Amino acid sequence: MLFSINKNSQTSIQEQLRNTIVAAILNGQLKGGVRLPSTRRLSSDLSVSRTTVVLVYEKLVEDGFLISANRSSFRVREGLPGVSRGGLIQEGGSEKTSLDWQSRFKKKPGQQSNIVKPANWQDYKYPFVYGQPDPVLFPLAAWRECSRQAMSELAMREWTTDAFAQDDPQLVNEIRTKLLPKRGIYADESEILITSGAQNALFLIAAQLMARGTVVGVEDPGYPDARNIFSIQGAELVPIPLDRDGACLSGKANACDYLFLTPSHHSPTNIRMSEERKTAFLKMASLHDQIIIEDDYESDIHSQNNPSLALKALDQTARVIYVGSLSKSIFPGLRLGYIVADRVLISELRAFRRLMLRHAPSNNQRTTSLFIALGYHDTYIRKLHRIYKERREIMKDCLDKDLPGLCRIPDAGGTSFWMQGDDVMDAENLARRALEKEVVIEPGHLHFFEPEKNRNFFRLGFSSIDGARIPDGIRAIASLMPTE
């Protein structure tokens, strides 16, 4: 059968059938002039109402994909843009060429190594993936209410126009008055820039401040995408080792122009930097005229009691550039983050951002500002704290029982556990075999400057897996571990 539908899907049958037919036309499976099954036959084949099929066909006629002779005879319209009797036409109507694009590239991000996870990780029974929320926990009704309010006629007058380089003042105010004070940070509007997520924030900072010859200290292990962003600007990267107090002050760190740190809890180990170490870094930065980029990537939801102040909160000389994100505390697909820094830098970053995307989507900004202003964000965060604490305790007990000695930082916060197997274990191989048991884990070697020497590390997240499934998932991992 050419068309299929899923009656258990939350998407309506009409929408499923329309999407399937349109996709078949656009990818050339249904060519111009081809007659579709009659409405009676298709309704019988799919066991759906004939009225449903008629409505879909008629809507496709209205949209220009089909032509009809009567209520039961429909054909694919010929001459649709990009579609021919032979299928899709090449873009621009020309044949494929053998251009040497590689020689034209000035940068090659496609050759960089990145952390990957199965695209369908949600379909696995035990998804120990990191940085992905459990969609069941999200207050969808509250978000819809905020979206509805943002779409009111009065509100739309404010955000539907082109804001050029400006951000939604309501969102900036909510971040300034509700989110930042929890981290000990007090800033005015001129010191805050909204970005399309933390990744965009780091790219803006790197593109504005780094070039070939710039020396950047990055934690080792650390955040791979930060290394990739800095290196593609030509920066020379210097590994900064860790100890129990966080990133270390070493001779190499002294020689850097910029330092990229995750002090509230280190990525990926979750080590929390001591207050003494924070003070020492600020003193070193002032002494050597350095700038610190602080990525406070999970500040709202990590499970530490009495969270420490952000490094930015201790900054008296404007040497700390603070990067925050709403991806972990709301949802990753929102793609909203922010930078807090000296107003001179923010002004230039705003001008640079204007050349890239002007500003983050205004409707998302307004909906998010309402989500925070109406208290839904705080309520959701409290819920996450409670549930993540429960999952963390379950997972720690299971790790102590079934994978004893592998957890590197047993008392750390965050929404994951950083694991180290014995020297002969290959976590990438473990991850491949785990998929066969419906378990998704994240190999950790890409977090290191020398990944091939650290193939026995992996990370287990618990934000996206139901607590009741954690024990069986950990036991499945344990069954794959090599035995002496």
C-alpha positions, 0 to 999 in steps of 0.5 A: 500500500502506498499510503499508511496511517497510524491510528495511535498517533496524536496527529489526526488521520486527515493530517497524516494522510495529507502529509503522506501524499504531499511527501510522495508527490514531492519526492517523485513517488507520485509523478505528474499525471498519475491517478490516485486511488479512488476515495472509496478504495482508499477509505476501504484500504485504510479503514477510515471514513470515505469523508476523511479521504474526500476532504484530504483530496479536495484540500490538496486540489485547493492547494494545487497538488491534485486536479479532480474530474469528479468527487472520486477521480483525482490525479497529480497535477503536472508541472509542479515546481521541482517535480517532473514525470521522472521525479524531482528536478535538480535544484535550479533545473540543472544537472549535478556538477562535479564542483570541487567544493572542498577547495573552496571551504575556508572552514571545515566544521564537518570534519570536527568530532561531535557527540552524537546520539540516536535520532530516535533515542526516545524510542529506546526503553532505557535512554540514559542520554544527557541534556534531554528532558523528560517530555512527560514532566513539561507543563504543556498546558501552561506553555500553551496559555503563555503562547495564547497570551503572546498571540493576543492582538495587543501583544502581537503589535509589540513583537510582530514587527522587525526588532532589528537588533533589539531583544524583547524587553519583557524577557530581558527584564525577567532574566534580569530580575528573576533568573540572574539574582538566583545566581548572585548576578545583578545586571542592567538591560544594557549588559544582557543579550538574548541568543539562540541558545548557549551554542550561539552565545559561544559562537558570537563571543568566539567570533568577536574576540578570537582569531588565529593566535588567540590562546584559550584555556579549556577544561580537560575533559570539557565541553567538546562543542566549545573546543570546536567553536573556539578552534574554528576561529583559529584559536590555540587551545590549551588543556586545563586539568582538573582536581577535586576543586575543579579546574586547576591554576597552572602555568599553562592557564596563566599564559592564556588570553581567555579561559573557558570554565564551567565552575558551578558544576563542571562539564562533564564530571559535575565537579563543583569549583571551590570558592577558594579556586574561584577567587584564585581564578579571578585574581589570576585573570586580573593579574594577567589581563585575562577574560573568563567565559563562564558557561553556567549551562545547568544552573537552574536544575542541577540537584546540589543543595545550597548552590554556590554563587556564579563566578560572575557574581564575584566579578568586580572588574567585568572580566567574566562573560556569563553564558546562560541557557533556557534549554535545560530548564524549559526545553532544548528546542526552544533555542534561547540563551543569554550573555551577561557581560560588560555593556561595551562588549554586549553592544558589539555582540548585538551589532555582530548578531544583527548581521547573523540573525538580527535577533532570536524569534520574537514570539519565542521570546515573548512566550518565554517571558510570560512563562517566567513572569506568571510563575510557571517556570519556578513551579516547573523547576521545583518539580524537576528538583524533586523528581531529579533528586529521586532519580539521582538517588535511585541511580546512585544506589543502582550504580553502587550495587551493579557498577561499583567503583565506576562512578568518578565523582559520587557526590557531585550534582547535575543530571548525570553520572560520569563513569570510568571503566577499567583501562581495557574497556572501550565505551564506544563499543559498550554503547553500540552493544547497549543499544541492542538491549534498548539502552542508550549511553554516551561515550565520554572520550570526545570530552578529552583533548586526547580522546584515544587515551580515554576511551574508558569513560562514559556518561549516564544521564537521568533527566530523560528516563523514568525512575522506575526503569533505571534499575533494569537499565543499569543492570543491562549495562552491568551485564555488558561489562567485561568480567575478570 
